[in-house]
Structures are given as C-alpha cells and as structure tokens.
Amino acid sequence: MANSVVWLRDDLRLADNPALTAAARHGGQIAVLYVLDEESEGIRPLGSASKWWLHHSLESLATQLAAIGGTLILRRGCARQAVLDVVAEAEADAVFWNRRYGLAERRVDAALKEELADANIDAESFQANLLYEPWTIRTGAGGPYKVFTPFWRACNDAGEPRAPLSAPEQIRSPQAASEALGSWQLLPTNPDWSPGLGSEWTPGEDGANNRLAEFFDRQAREYATDRDFPAIEATSRLSPHLRFGEISPFQIRHALRSLPAAADKDLQVFRSELGWREFCWHLLYFNPDLATTNYRPMFDRFAWDSPSTAGTAAEIKAWRRGRTGYPLVDAGMRQLWQTGWMHNRIRMVTASFLVKNLLIDWRIGEQWFWDTLVDADAANNPANWQWVAGSGADASPYFRIFNPVTQSRKFDPDGLYLRRYVPELASLGARSIHEPWKTPDDAGSYPAPLVELGASRERALDAYAALKEGR
C-alpha cells in the first residue's frame, strides 16, 4: 500500500480530524507532519502566548500519536518545501490537510496542491474547523454577509452540521527525520513569564475535552445569565482549544445535544457565540487585511492620537501594564498578562477605553492582544477590535463608549474580580473600590486615573462627529 502525509496546521487533534480519517482510509503508513512556517509570504507570525501554547499542544499531540503507534514529524521553514520533502522521505502518493481561510494560507495551499498534482501526488483538503465555510453562506444577492444576525440565521437555515468523526485506533508511521521541539525555542526563558499560563491551562486534546466536560457539569445551565460576570467561572474557556484545533466546533455543537431541554436558553446563547466565531472567519475570508485595514473606509480619516508622542506612548504603556487608574480596565489587563486570557466583557471594556477614552488606534490594541492572548486567531482578534472601534462589520456604534465604572458596579458589584487582579485595592469597601480616586488615602500606590471619563468621552464623540461631517 502507498503511504500518505497528513499536514496539520490549526487542527492539533486526533478525533474529528477529516484529513487524518482520510489518510487512515487510504491505507499504508501515515506521516503526520506539523510545519512551523515563518517564511511563507503574508502568514502572520505567532504571538508570544500562542507560541507557548503551541509548544505544549504539540507535546500533547506527540504523546497521543505515540499511544496509537504513530509519530509526529516536526519541521521548521517554508511549508511548501517541508511537505515536499516529507512526501519524498515517506514515499507517499497522497497528502491530506484540513482547509484554512486566510488569503496567504489559501495561496500556499493552492500552489502546493497544484505542484503535487503535477508530480502525480494526490492532494485533498477537508472542512474541519468551521461549521459553515465562507463561500457556502451568501446573501440573497450572492454577496457576503455584513451583519451577524442574518448571517447566523442563514447558517442555521443551511442545516445541521455533520456529526464528528472518531479518532483512528491505530496508525503506522514511516521513517522520517523530525526536528526537536525544544530547538524551536517557543517557550519564554529570559524572563520566563509563563507560570501563570501553566497554572491556568492544559493545552492539548485532553485538556480541551476536560474543559468541555467541566463546562457542561458546572456552567452551561447558567450560561446566559452568568456569562457577563467576570468573577464567576461561567464561560467555557474553550477559545484557545478551538484556536489550535484541539477540539472542533462540530464536536462542541454535537455535544450540546446531550444537555437537557431546561438549558435550551443558555445553549442558544452559547451556540450564537460559536456563530460569532464563524462570522469573524467569514469576514476575514472576504477581507484578508482585516488586522491592518479599517473594514469601513471612512475610519481611514479618523483622528487617532499619534503613538509617537511622549504622552500617548505613556498612556499605551499604562494600559498594557494595567496602570490606568480604572480598576476594571486594570484588572482585565493584568488578567491578560498573568493568564493569557481575559473575560469577554472585560475585553470590550479594555478595548473601548484604549480606542475611545485614550483615542488610540485600534490596531495598537489588536497587536498587543495578538501577542498576549493564548486564543488570538487571525479572524476573531481583529474583527472584535474593529467591532469595538466602530470601524468593523456590524460594529458597535462609535458613540457607544463603555464606562468602566458603570460596568464595574454592574457586573462586579462586590469587587471580587477587582480584588483578585488589583490586590492593592483589596482593602477597599464594595462602594469605594470602583472609584478609588475618591478615597486616595486608602488606595495606596494605585495610580490616579489617566484621563477623566466625561471629558475623554466628549473628545471621542467630537472626533467621531468630525469624521462624519468630513472635517
């Protein structure tokens, strides 16, 4: 029997992996390959937190493969050349992979598929990481959707997604050289800032399945009501596992059917969150430069403060470090730094503060999140930043400015989340902790507010009015 190559990318799992299933059906030995591609034009380099996650996810995957007789082959460099090399070494007559949706990635895959065909090597790609591929969901006029609600309605009208596939019970791998994972130097060393990530997360397929089971056991039945409160463990925290493909949306969607009818309201809300992920990838597919270009061109004229000025640079630094003087913003930014993750509502608050209260370009925030989030992906990160900035599709209006004090009082009334991540305020009472500048003697070394909320809000609204009026 002829051998095959399975080229893994953002699909680091054995179960519900159509490319791996196809290779098992093909017969022969299977060379399972992961390429750290930092050379192909247009592919965005991983952020620091993502590198940490990738290292541990690949370790986990290698262990899983070994348990069923296989071997994970690691190569670094140009993906095209790495795949061709492994095809030759494995004496393979077929290559299988799961589809990607960024433009640069699609170009790499298309060119490789053509080159393999010219060499009489079969190349097949599969739908694995989106429930609805972008070109299958179109408006009545045949174009892409720009608003989430009709997009998600069209997805649901398209029918129930397929059932997940089982993992192969056994595979055999051919002899092929593999690079040592440690040589890639994905882990931070000087300094090693990752202990907080290690205490918070278990990368890998087992970690993903355990997260899903825990969500079903503890949070899913109260998801709709509790998900807005950052001090409550109410969200699934599956986002980094989805980002690296350690679990598929098909597996999650299918597993939701096992929950009782009494949880239907919560499940509908959770499904819509999966839908928003799909929508973001839909946007990226049709707008490949989503991370660098305003979706709404009118924002190209927006009067952002220049990051090169000393004052703005100091504000950016304070925001990154969680030293803005607004406890909810600072708690979120410190949670991000410590754990590589941030509660979704707090992401909106911190982003709004940077873009609107500080009048700093959304791309600066997007780049920081790209580097520090373990779940940063090429679609959701920029799409959500543009949503907050008002420059994106179906965006929050620019005049909607999240007030961090109001949000704090409403969604963390007792200050539990604030006390966890801003411990210097832990001694303040439930009333004063949201506005520590009103009791400065009790706030200790905590900084005064960078800006006054009312004045900075008016400045943002004036800038938006000038944009609309063409001034």
HELIX and SHEET records of a PDB file:
HELIX    1   1 PRO A   18  HIS A   26  1                                   9    
HELIX    2   2 SER A   48  ALA A   67  1                                  20    
HELIX    3   3 ALA A   79  ALA A   90  1                                  12    
HELIX    4   4 LEU A  103  ASP A  118  1                                  16    
HELIX    5   5 PRO A  134  THR A  136  5                                   3    
HELIX    6   6 PHE A  148  ASP A  157  1                                  10    
HELIX    7   7 LEU A  181  TRP A  184  5                                   4    
HELIX    8   8 PRO A  195  GLU A  200  1                                   6    
HELIX    9   9 GLU A  205  GLU A  214  1                                  10    
HELIX   10  10 PHE A  215  GLN A  219  3                                   5    
HELIX   11  11 ALA A  220  GLU A  222  5                                   3    
HELIX   12  12 TYR A  223  ASP A  226  1                                   4    
HELIX   13  13 SER A  239  ARG A  243  1                                   5    
HELIX   14  14 PRO A  249  LEU A  256  1                                   8    
HELIX   15  15 ALA A  261  ALA A  263  5                                   3    
HELIX   16  16 ASP A  264  PHE A  286  1                                  23    
HELIX   17  17 PRO A  297  ARG A  301  5                                   5    
HELIX   18  18 ALA A  310  ARG A  321  1                                  12    
HELIX   19  19 PRO A  327  THR A  339  1                                  13    
HELIX   20  20 ASN A  344  SER A  352  1                                   9    
HELIX   21  21 PHE A  353  ASN A  357  3                                   5    
HELIX   22  22 TRP A  362  THR A  372  1                                  11    
HELIX   23  23 ASN A  380  ALA A  389  1                                  10    
HELIX   24  24 PRO A  404  PHE A  411  1                                   8    
HELIX   25  25 LEU A  416  TYR A  421  1                                   6    
HELIX   26  26 PRO A  423  LEU A  425  5                                   3    
HELIX   27  27 SER A  432  HIS A  434  5                                   3    
HELIX   28  28 PRO A  436  LYS A  438  5                                   3    
HELIX   29  29 PRO A  440  ALA A  443  1                                   4    
HELIX   30  30 LEU A  453  GLU A  469  1                                  17    
SHEET    1   A 5 LEU A  72  ARG A  76  0                                        
SHEET    2   A 5 ILE A  30  LEU A  36  1                                        
SHEET    3   A 5 ASN A   3  LEU A   8  1                                        
SHEET    4   A 5 ALA A  92  ASN A  98  1                                        
SHEET    5   A 5 ASP A 122  PHE A 126  1                                        
END                                                                             
